[in-house]
Amino acid sequence: MRRKTDAREIPPTAGLPLRLGDLRGGQPALAQVLAPYSGCEDALLTCSGTAALVVALRMLAQRSERREVIVPAYTCPLVAIAVAHCGLRLRLCDTQPGHFAMDPDALHAQLGPQTLAVIPAHLGGRPVDLGTVCDMALAAGATVIEDAAQSLGARHADGTPSGLAGDIGLFSLAAGKGLSTYEGGLLVARTPQTREALRETAQRELPVRAGWELRRSLELLGYWALYRPRGLRLAYGAPLRRALRRDDPVGAVGDRFSMRIPLHRLGRWRQAVATRAAARLPAFLEQTRAQAMRRLPRLAAIPGLRVLDDASGAHGTWPFFLLVCETAAMRDAVMRALWTAGLGVSRLFIHALSDYPDLRAILPDDDCPQARDFAARSFTVSNSPWLRDDAFERIVKTLETVTAQRD
């Protein structure tokens, strides 16, 4: 007898679901509502996290003759696309062994008199210590743009909100990124002067475009309707499985992006929807953190796996667990067993930046073996509240079985 297919699909990351009442809109006060998380009451709203980065880079480039931007060799491809969009030269910084954080020695080798900005990233809600990065950038006369796209609500060990340890910080409000306007971004800065300069630049760079806003509004309605375990089977699970049948892991995780970045104003209705939903964000972040603290020891006890945790004193958010296997072969075996199981097991970024064929025209020939190794050995496990305890135990048992077969 054929086994009935489970109609549920767990998302790879824990996003805050929208409710029908959120769609009524109301007074858009999103920047003020998110001030406890962004650390900035007059944060600048943009149409995407990528647009926020474009605004920051444009502002800096207008004020300096420097033209090089250093980014981690393992990060979202949209970061590289934004740098190229602004007509700036990319430099890749290799990562620390077994991690996504920038390696200080590699960063030192890349910094120079042409360095305009350094863009470290906090991935999966894990705030990395930026003390050394900031000190090195300051000594070189470069600006630190903190990519906190996946870390709204996280705090560094000294209590500084994620996004404000550097000079400028950005967050994403994209689908699945905690609070969502489907596509949206938030831009913060430590000084009033920098915030005003960013606001002036945004006025020039982000025009009103009714067509794009209508499209994003319709997509937000689709997000409300389908971002739940049964709807995700259609919206996320089916495209994932089609891509994997074509042997297209880049398409499976959504890493393939256009080189053209939509730039427009974030509409008032989408802002108001997110403002209503944001009232539930504190409880949601606490719920996912408590769940992560219960489940992290189970994952950490599995031989052959390492779970990336917060640095001492830091307080991260937990949209998913980011794990590293002993070998690439082990990681591949994990993905064969779990990627299409509907349990929210996935990969963050498929490649180090230098290994994306679509990016070769804009990337330098920098050798970054640690970033390539991290991409080959890492995977993610969802921390969505929809991942029930029995389903999580199924993941754990599968991981134990796969890792027990290592040489």
N, C-alpha and C positions, 0 to 999 in steps of 0.2 A: 504494500500500500504506500502511495506516494506521500511523503511528509508535507504537511501544510506549511507554506511560507509565512514567516512572521511578518505582519504588516507594519510593525514598528521599526523606526530607524532612529538611532541615537545620533545627534549632531556631533561633529568632532570637537566642538568647543561649547562651553556653557554660555549661551546668550539669554538675556532677559526677555521672556515672551511678552508680546503685546496683548492687551485686552481690548475688548470692543469699546469700552469707555474711553480708552486712550485716543481713539480716532475722532472723538468729538472736537479735538483741538482745544482752543482756549487762548490764554495769554502766553505767548512764547517768552519764557524767562530761563532758557536752558543754561546759559553761561553762569547765571547767578545760582541756579539750583545745583550745578556741578562744582561750585567753588570749593566745597569741602574736599573734593577728590582731585581737582586740578590745582588747587592752591591759589587760584586767581579769579576774583569776582568779575573782572572785565576781560575774560578769555575771549578770543576771537573765534567765531564759528565759521567753518568753511564747508564746502560741498563734499570733501573727502579728506582722509589723512594725507593722501598724495598731494592734493591741492594745498594743504597746510604747509607741506614741505616746499612746494614750489614758491609759495608766498615768502617763506623764510629765506630761501636761497636768492630769490629775486631782490629782496630787500638788502641782503648782504652784498650781493654783486654790484648793486648800484652805488655802494659806499666804499668799494675797494677795487683795486686792480688785480687782486689775487683771483685765480681761476681754478684751483684744484680743490676737490672735495674727497675726503677719505671716508670710506664706508666699510663696515665689516664684510668680509668675503662670504659670510653666511648671513643673509638677511633677505627680506622680501624683494623680489625683482623690481617692484614699483619704486623703490628707493633709487636704484640705478637709473630707471627711466626718468624720474623727476630731475635728477642731476643733468642728464643729457638734454632734457627738455629746456633747461635753463641755459644751455650752451656752455656748461662747465665741464671740466675734465675729471673723470673718475680715477681714484686711486683705491686699490683694494688692500685692506689690512687683514692679515691672517688672524685666526682666532686662537684662543688658548686651547691646549690639548683637551679634547673631550668636552668642549664648551663652545657657546656662541659668542662669549665676550671677547673683545679685542685683546690681542696679545700686546703687552707694553713694548717689547722689543721690536715687534713688527711695526707698531705705530711709530716708534721713534725713527725707524728707517724710512718711513713714508712722509713724515712731517718735513716741511721746508718753507722757504720764503714765499712760495706760491700757494700755500695751504690757506684756503678761505674758511673751511669748516670741517669739523669732524662729527660724524653722525653715529654714535654708539646706540645700540638697541637693547631694550628689555623685552625678551621674547617669552610668551606664555605666562605673563604676569610676574616673572622673576626679575626684580630690580637688581642690576649688577652694580657693584661699587664703582663709581666714576671718579673717585679722588685722583687716581694716577692719571687718568685720561684728561681730566680738566686741568691738572697741573701742567701736563705736557703741552696741551693745546694753548694754554695761557702763555707759556714760555715761548711758543712759536708764533704768537700773535693771531691765533685762529679762534673761531667761535665754535662752541659745542652746541649742536642741535640734538637734543635728547629724543630719540625715537621711542616714545612710550605708547605706540599705537595699540599694543595689546595689554596695557598695564594701567588703565584708568582706575584709580583707587589704591594703587600700591604706594608704599612709602619706603624711603631709604632708612638705613640704620639710625641716622641722626634725626629722623622724623620728617625730613624734607619730602614733600610729595613727589612721586615719580613725575618727571617732566621738568622739575625746577632745580635739579642738581647742576645742570648745565646753564647755558645762557638763554636758550630757547627750547621749548618742549612741544611735542605734538602728540595728539591722541586720535584714534580712529573710532568712529561711530558706525562702522560698516556692519553688515549682516553678521550676526553671531559674535560680535565683539562686546559682550556685555550689553550695555545700553546701545540702541541702534536707531538711526534715522534712515536705515537701509544703506545709504552712503552718506557719510558726514565726517567732519573732523573738527578738532579743537586745537587752537594754537595759544600757547602761553609763553610768558617771558618774565625774567626776574625783575627788570627795571621798567618803570613807566615810560621812559624814553624809547626803549625797544618796542614795547607794546604799541605805542603810538606810531612808530615807524612801520610796524607790521600792518597796522590798521590802514594806514595810507596806501601801502603797497597793495593790500587786498582790494581796496576800492578800485584800483587800476586793473588788477589782474583777474578779478572775479566779477564779470558783468552779469546783469539779469538776463537769463535765457529761459523763457517760458517753456520751450520744448523740452529741455533737459529736466526742468523741475517737474513737469507733468509726468515724464517718464519715471523719474525717481519716486514720485508720489504713488503712481500705480504699482511700482515694485514694492513700496512699503506696504501697500494694501495686500499684495501677494505674500509678503513676509508675515503679516498678521495672520493670514489665512492658513499658511502652510508650515510655519515654524512651530511644529509640534510633531510628536513621533510618527503619526500616521501620514501627515502631509509631507514630511521629510523623506518618506519612502519614495515619493514621486519627484520632489524638487531636488533632492540631494542624492539619494541612494541610486536611483535609476541612471542618472548621468555618470556617476562614479563607476558603476559596473560596465556601462558602455565603453567608457574610456579605457578601463583596464582590459576589456576584451580586445581593444585595438592596440594593446601594449603601449598606452599613452599615460604614464603616471603623472606627467606634468598637467595634462588635462584633468586627470582624476582629482587632483587637489586644487585646481583652479589657479595654477601658477603661470598660465599663458595670458599675457596682457598686451593690449594695443600700445603702440608707441605714442599714440595721441591721448592726451590727458584731458578729460572734460573739466572745464573751468567755468563755474557759474556761482551765483549766490544760493545759499541754502534757504529754501522757502519758509515762510512763517508757519504754515500748517504742519510741516514735518518737525519744525522746532517745537511747536506746541504739543504734538503727539509725544515726542521724547520727554518734554517737560512733565507731562502727566505720568508717564511710565517711570520717570526718575524717582518718584516718591517711593517706589518699591525697591530701588537699587540698594540702599543700605542693608535691608533684610536679605536680599538676594546674595550680595557679596559675603555676608556673614554665613548664610546657609552653605554656599559653595566652599567657603574656607573651612567650616566645621566638617563638612563631608570629606574634604581633602585631607584634613588632619587625621580622620578616622582611617582613610584608605591608604595613605602614603606608606605607613609601616608595612602593610601587606605587600606592596610593590617593592619596597626597598629590601625586603627579606629574600627576594628571589635571586638565587645565585646567577651571576652573569649579566645582571642588569644594574644600572645606576639611575636613580631618579634625581633630577636637578631640583634642589631645594633652595630656600632663601639663604642668603648670607646671614651671618650672626647679627641679630638685631633688626634686620629688614622685615618688612611686613608686605608680602606680595598678595596678588590676587591669584585665583586658581581656576581659570577657564578650562584648563586641561593639564595633565601631567606630561612632562617632557622627559623621556627616558633614553638612555644610551646603552646599547648592547656591547658586549665584549668584542664582537666581530661583525663585519658587514654580512657575512653568511647567516649569522644568527638573526640579525634584524630582518633579512629577507625571508627567513623561515617564519618569523613572527607575522610578517605582513601576508604571506601566503595563507596562514591559518586564520587571520582575524580581519583583514582589510575589508572584505566583502560580507562580513558576518552581521552587519547592521548594529554593531555595539559601540561605535564611536572611536574605533582605533584607526589611526591615520598617520600621515606624515606631515610635518610642518611645511618645509620647503624641500622640493625634490633634490635640488642640486646646490652646490656652492655657486655663487654668481657666475664665475668664469665658465661654468659647464652648461649654461643655458644657450642653446644654439641661436635663439632669437636675439640675444644680447651681445653677441660677439662683435658686432659693428661698433658698439659704444664702450666696450670694456678694454682696459689695458691688458697687456700680457704679463700679469703679476702671478707668480706661483704661490698658491695658498694651500699647502697640503693638509694643514690641520682643519681648515674649513671643509675641504673635500671629504676628509675622514669623518667629520661630525655629521655631514649630510648622509654618508653611507651607513652610519651606525645608529642613527636616532629615529625615534618614532614617538607618537603621542597617544595618550589614552584620555578620552573625554572625562570631564568632571561635571557633566550636565546632571542636574537633579533627576532627569528622566532615566538615567542609568541606575536601575534598581540594584539592590544588594545582590540578588541572585545572578543578575547579568554581570555585575562586576566580578563575582566569584568565578563565573565562567571564564572571564578574561584571565584572571589570576591562574586558574588551573591550566589553561592553554599555555600561558607563558611559562609556567613551571615545567610542563611537558616538553616544550620546545627547547628551553635552556638546559634541561637535563640531558639532551642529546648532543651537547657540545663536546668537542674533543678534549 
